Amino acid sequence: MEYKSIQYETEGRVATLRLNRPEVLNAIDFNIPREVEAAVKTANEDPAVHVIVVEGAGRAFCSGYDLKMYAENKGPNPGVQEMPWDPMLDFKLMYGNTQCFMSLWRSDKPTIAKVHGYAVAGGSDIATCCDLIVMTEDAQIGYPASRVFGCPSVGMWVYRIGAQLAKRMLFTGDLINGITAKEYGLALDAVPAAELDQKVQALAERIAGVPKNQLMMHKMMINSAIDNMGLNSTQQMATLFDGITRHSPEGLWWKERAEQVGFLNAVKERDSGDPIAAEAEKFLPPLPE
């Protein structure tokens, strides 16, 4: 496959999948989900590869979905339809993306998210689909779109940090740094930025010394426990809810704000702590007379 938005390379027993849109902090475009899935498939079919490292080029791991495409551009787009909207059309798009990212979780071979800068919103989806997460101490992870215009479609927060901390993260949309992520049990480790490459390389090489069949059996056994907790139904509900958040009165209001002031300013307003969508009532259907 010819990749447009990621890079894929191998060295010895380690494959590296690099998100490669550094000019927009590796924001997710229409290519990234399917290219991630294709790269995971390539690594799984390569008998030399034992472990996959996922990283981001430039200053960040991934800043989430490209809101310039999905929010700031005027009018409808694949993520925001004209009203009335077709929930199943939206579900088909976003559930497809969810399953592409879940290829990292289902991969026969272990996956390590190497997080620096930001892993936010859709970027946190990618990170939490990996088996292991290693962060820099100052990296930021979270799902700020849970405040408006998003619900984490991969639904992994509750399985990674438990119900109470998952609620704390999604009720607020706050970001946490690598140190806190390690305290929460989300990150395996948090290290100074200068040590990230060495730390992840050492971990990958340690895992890569184990036979592929052993790694696959242990991963399947542990993942089956998560499957038995209802992961698939959680993801279906989360993906439906994600579509609703983008077509609710508040979601449509925020899309309009992004068009008016640019998505960066709309994000600052959303995350300020002030009440959200005070003017959303105009998107409500009229009451019956």
C-alpha positions in Angstrom: 0.0 0.0 0.0 1.2 3.5 -0.8 0.7 5.5 2.5 -0.3 9.2 2.3 -0.7 10.1 6.0 1.5 7.6 7.9 4.9 6.0 7.5 5.7 2.3 8.0 9.1 0.8 8.5 10.8 -2.1 10.2 14.1 -2.7 11.9 14.9 -6.1 13.1 11.9 -7.5 14.9 10.2 -4.1 15.5 7.8 -2.4 13.1 7.1 1.3 13.5 3.9 2.9 12.4 4.3 6.7 12.4 1.4 9.1 12.0 2.8 11.6 9.5 0.9 14.9 9.3 3.2 16.9 11.6 2.1 20.3 10.2 -1.3 19.7 12.0 0.0 17.7 14.9 -0.9 14.5 13.1 -4.6 15.3 13.1 -6.8 12.4 11.7 -7.8 12.9 8.1 -9.8 10.5 5.9 -6.6 8.4 5.2 -5.2 7.7 8.7 -7.8 5.1 10.0 -7.5 2.8 7.0 -3.7 3.3 6.7 -3.3 2.3 10.3 -5.3 -0.9 9.7 -3.3 -1.6 6.5 0.0 -1.1 8.3 -1.1 -3.4 11.2 -2.0 -6.1 8.6 1.3 -5.7 6.9 3.1 -6.2 10.3 1.0 -9.2 11.2 1.8 -10.8 7.9 5.6 -10.2 8.2 7.2 -13.2 9.9 10.1 -11.1 11.0 8.0 -8.6 13.0 7.3 -9.4 16.7 6.1 -6.0 18.0 4.6 -2.8 16.6 5.5 0.7 17.9 3.0 3.5 17.1 4.3 7.1 17.2 3.7 10.5 15.8 6.0 12.7 13.7 6.9 16.2 14.8 5.7 17.8 18.0 2.8 15.4 19.0 1.4 11.9 18.9 -2.0 12.9 17.5 -4.2 16.0 18.1 -7.4 14.1 17.3 -9.7 14.4 14.2 -8.8 17.3 11.9 -11.4 19.9 13.0 -10.5 22.2 10.2 -12.0 19.6 8.0 -14.8 18.4 10.2 -15.9 21.6 12.0 -14.4 24.8 10.6 -15.2 24.2 7.0 -18.7 25.6 6.3 -21.6 23.3 5.6 -22.0 19.5 5.9 -19.1 17.0 5.7 -18.8 13.2 6.3 -19.0 13.8 10.0 -21.8 16.4 10.2 -24.8 15.9 7.9 -27.6 18.3 7.0 -30.7 17.8 9.1 -32.5 15.5 9.3 -29.6 13.3 9.6 -29.2 9.5 9.0 -27.7 8.0 12.2 -26.8 4.8 10.4 -24.9 6.5 7.7 -22.9 8.3 10.4 -22.5 5.0 12.3 -21.1 3.3 9.3 -18.4 5.9 8.9 -17.4 6.2 12.5 -17.7 2.5 13.4 -15.5 1.8 10.4 -12.9 4.2 11.8 -13.3 2.6 15.2 -12.6 -0.9 13.8 -9.6 0.4 11.9 -8.1 1.7 15.2 -9.1 -1.5 17.0 -6.8 -3.4 14.6 -4.1 -2.3 17.0 -5.9 -4.0 19.9 -6.7 -7.1 17.8 -3.3 -7.3 16.2 -1.6 -10.7 16.7 1.5 -8.9 17.7 1.8 -6.5 20.7 1.4 -2.8 20.1 3.1 0.1 22.0 1.9 3.7 21.9 4.8 6.0 22.2 3.2 9.3 23.2 4.7 12.8 23.3 3.1 16.2 23.0 -0.6 15.5 22.7 -2.8 12.4 22.4 -6.2 14.0 22.5 -9.7 13.1 21.4 -9.3 10.7 18.4 -5.6 10.6 19.2 -6.4 9.2 22.6 -8.6 6.6 20.8 -5.5 5.4 18.9 -3.3 5.3 22.0 -5.9 3.5 24.1 -6.3 0.8 21.4 -2.6 -0.1 21.8 -1.7 -2.8 24.3 0.9 -0.6 26.2 1.2 3.2 26.5 4.5 4.9 27.3 4.4 8.7 27.6 6.7 11.6 28.3 6.0 13.1 31.7 4.8 16.3 30.1 2.7 14.7 27.4 -1.1 15.4 27.5 -3.8 12.8 27.0 -7.6 13.0 27.3 -10.9 13.5 25.4 -11.8 17.2 25.5 -14.5 16.7 22.9 -16.5 14.9 25.5 -17.6 18.5 26.6 -19.4 18.9 23.2 -19.2 17.4 19.7 -17.7 14.0 20.6 -17.9 10.7 22.5 -14.9 8.3 22.4 -16.1 5.8 19.9 -13.5 3.1 20.8 -14.9 3.2 24.3 -11.7 2.1 25.9 -11.5 4.5 28.9 -13.5 2.4 31.3 -11.5 -0.7 30.5 -8.2 1.1 30.9 -8.8 3.1 34.1 -12.1 1.9 35.6 -15.5 3.4 35.8 -14.9 6.3 38.3 -11.7 7.7 36.6 -13.3 7.2 33.2 -16.3 9.3 34.4 -13.9 11.9 35.9 -12.2 12.2 32.5 -15.3 12.3 30.3 -17.5 14.5 32.6 -14.8 17.2 32.4 -12.9 16.7 29.2 -9.7 17.5 31.1 -6.3 16.5 29.9 -3.8 14.7 32.2 -0.1 14.5 31.8 2.1 11.4 31.6 2.8 11.4 35.4 -0.9 11.4 36.2 -1.7 8.9 33.4 0.8 6.5 35.1 -0.8 7.0 38.5 -4.2 6.2 36.9 -2.8 3.0 35.4 -3.4 4.4 31.8 0.3 4.7 31.0 2.7 1.9 31.7 5.4 4.5 32.3 6.1 8.2 32.1 9.6 9.4 31.4 11.5 12.6 30.6 11.2 13.5 27.0 14.9 12.9 26.3 14.4 9.3 27.5 11.3 8.3 25.5 13.0 6.8 22.5 15.4 4.7 24.6 12.6 3.6 27.0 10.3 2.4 24.2 13.1 0.8 22.2 14.3 -1.2 25.2 10.7 -2.3 25.9 10.1 -3.2 22.3 13.3 -5.2 22.0 12.6 -7.0 25.3 9.1 -8.1 24.0 10.6 -8.9 20.5 12.8 -11.6 22.1 9.7 -13.7 22.9 8.3 -16.1 20.3 5.4 -14.7 18.2 3.1 -17.6 19.2 3.7 -16.9 22.9 2.9 -13.3 22.5 -0.2 -14.0 20.5 -1.6 -16.5 23.0 -1.1 -14.2 26.0 -2.6 -11.3 24.1 -5.6 -13.3 23.0 -6.2 -14.6 26.6 -6.1 -11.1 28.2 -8.2 -9.5 25.4 -10.8 -12.2 25.7 -11.5 -11.0 29.3 -12.2 -7.5 28.0 -14.4 -8.9 25.2 -16.4 -10.8 27.8 -17.0 -7.5 29.7 -19.0 -6.3 26.6 -16.4 -4.3 24.7 -18.3 -4.7 21.3 -21.6 -3.5 22.6 -19.8 -0.6 24.4 -18.2 0.5 21.2 -21.5 0.3 19.2 -23.2 2.5 21.8 -20.3 4.9 22.0 -20.2 5.2 18.2 -23.9 6.0 18.0 -23.6 8.5 20.8 -20.6 10.1 19.0 -22.9 10.7 16.0 -25.6 12.2 18.2 -23.1 14.6 19.8 -22.3 16.1 16.4 -26.0 16.5 15.5 -27.5 17.5 18.8 -28.5 21.2 19.3 -25.3 21.8 21.2 -23.2 20.0 18.6 -24.7 22.0 15.7 -24.2 25.2 17.7 -20.5 24.4 18.3 -20.0 23.5 14.6 -21.5 26.9 13.8 -19.1 28.6 16.3 -16.1 26.8 14.6 -17.3 28.1 11.3 -17.6 31.6 12.7 -14.4 32.0 14.8 -12.2 29.1 13.6 -12.0 25.7 15.3 -9.0 26.8 17.5 -11.0 29.6 19.1 -14.1 27.4 19.3 -12.0 24.8 21.2 -10.7 27.5 23.6 -14.2 28.6 24.3 -15.3 24.9 24.8 -12.5 24.2 27.2 -12.7 27.5 29.2 -15.0 26.2 31.8 -17.8 28.6 30.9 -21.3 27.1 30.3 -21.4 25.5 26.8 -23.9 26.2 24.1 -26.0 28.9 25.7 -27.5 29.7 22.3 -28.2 26.1 21.2 -31.9 26.5 21.7 -32.3 27.9 18.2 -31.4 24.4 16.9 -34.2 22.8 18.8 -37.3 21.7 16.9 -40.3 24.0 17.4 -42.7 23.0 20.1 -46.2 21.8 18.9 -48.8 24.5 19.1 
